[in-house]
Amino acid sequence: MSEPLVKHLNGLDADAAIAELQKCCGSSWWCGQLAARRPFDDAKSLLETVDEVFDRMPREAWLEAFAAHPRIGDLDSLRMKFAGNREWSGGEQAGVSVASDEVLQALAQGNDDYFECFGYLFIVCATGKSADEMLAILKVRLGNDAESELAIAAGEQRKITRLRLEKLAASLAENETNR
């Protein structure tokens, strides 16, 4: 995390801060809570606050965050609009772009099975994972009980959000460099 990100978030009005944070996490509750906790003293306090807010996040807010993601392996949903994170979602799921039709079909079926079992999208931090790896993870997680799986999915959401905060910080740094 970077100090320019802290400065940027601290300098925005509440609505603009929420809009920036929604690029990182699709939960309006999380974004609102984090924006309300500004100003942050430094990058460390920002990250501590991110975790504190996640620790208090209610189930409905987790489900809202999960719903903001495209389905793993669903190339059509990657092309859809997802609250400002379409480019990041596509890059995170780059491993599916080279997957065989067989693996993509298995992912589609696994996603359907997962949704039927748990009532929300399969969430995994896909960065650096192949489609085969994600399919294997999905198959294992289908065996979890509902409470355990929600905790695992929430942990994956945390990882995704942190990566996206880093991407937001990097894009701000790049914009600053290009000025």
Secondary structure, 3 states (H helix, E strand, C coil): CCHHHHHHHHHCCHHHHHHHHHCCCCCHHHHHHHHHCCCCCCHHHHHHHHHHHHHHCCHHHHHHHHHCCCCCCCHHHHCCCCCCCHHHHHHHCHHHHHCCHHHHHHHHHHHHHHHHHHCCCCCCCCCCCCHHHHHHHHHHHCCCCHHHHHHHHHHHHHHHHHHHHHHHHHHHHHHHHCC
